[in-house]
């Protein structure tokens, strides 16, 4: 399983849920958009992903693999670096 950049997400998840339908033997992942204070709750985008248990096992293994890789570590300060850049306290004296 690979995700190829650039990734343009539909929304940032603020709520994530997991459920199981015994009759259909399906797992559901539910995500709801993280809203700003100005946005109305009714306007939140929502997505449901229905999967088999086999697909969920594969997703769990992939998640463990990806998270075990971690992020690159800054050689100057030893903190993880974000993909969009890193403000190193050793170079500018403070974090952003």
C-alpha positions in Angstrom: 0.0 0.0 0.0 1.5 3.4 -1.0 0.3 7.0 -0.9 2.0 9.0 -3.6 2.4 12.8 -2.9 1.1 15.3 -3.4 -1.9 14.4 -1.3 -4.7 16.9 -1.3 -7.1 15.9 1.6 -10.8 16.6 1.4 -10.8 17.8 5.0 -8.9 17.5 8.3 -10.5 14.8 10.5 -11.7 16.0 13.9 -13.6 12.9 14.9 -12.9 9.3 14.0 -15.0 6.3 14.9 -15.0 2.6 14.3 -17.9 0.2 14.1 -18.9 -3.3 13.1 -22.0 -4.6 11.3 -22.5 -8.3 12.3 -25.2 -9.0 9.7 -23.0 -7.9 6.9 -19.7 -8.8 8.5 -18.3 -5.4 7.7 -16.2 -2.8 9.6 -16.9 0.9 9.2 -14.5 3.8 9.8 -16.3 7.1 10.2 -14.6 10.4 10.0 -16.0 13.9 10.5 -14.4 17.2 9.6 -12.6 19.3 12.2 -14.4 22.7 12.2 -13.3 26.2 13.1 -15.2 28.1 15.8 -17.0 30.1 13.0 -18.3 27.0 11.1 -21.7 25.5 11.8 -21.7 21.8 13.0 -24.2 20.9 10.3 -21.7 21.9 7.6 -19.1 19.4 8.6 -18.0 16.9 5.9 -18.4 13.3 6.8 -17.1 10.1 5.2 -17.7 6.4 6.0 -15.5 3.7 4.7 -17.0 0.2 4.7 -14.4 -2.6 4.7 -13.9 -6.3 5.2 -12.1 -7.6 8.3 -9.3 -8.7 6.0 -8.9 -5.2 4.6 -8.8 -3.8 8.2 -6.1 -6.3 9.2 -4.0 -5.1 6.2 -4.7 -1.5 7.0 -3.6 -2.1 10.6 -0.3 -3.8 9.5 0.4 -1.0 7.1 -0.3 1.6 9.8 2.2 -0.1 12.1 4.8 -0.2 9.4 4.4 3.4 8.5 4.4 4.6 12.1 7.5 2.5 12.9 9.4 4.4 10.2 8.9 7.7 12.1 9.9 11.1 10.8 13.5 12.2 10.0 15.3 13.6 13.0 17.0 17.0 12.8 20.8 16.5 13.2 21.1 19.9 15.0 18.4 19.7 17.7 17.3 16.0 17.6 13.6 16.8 17.1 11.4 15.3 14.4 11.2 17.2 11.2 7.8 17.9 9.5 7.5 17.4 5.7 6.7 21.1 5.2 9.8 22.3 7.1 11.4 22.6 10.5 12.3 25.5 12.7 15.3 24.4 14.6 15.9 26.1 17.9 19.7 25.6 17.5 19.5 27.8 14.4 17.0 30.5 15.4 16.7 30.2 19.2 13.0 29.3 19.4 10.4 27.0 18.1 7.4 28.1 15.9 
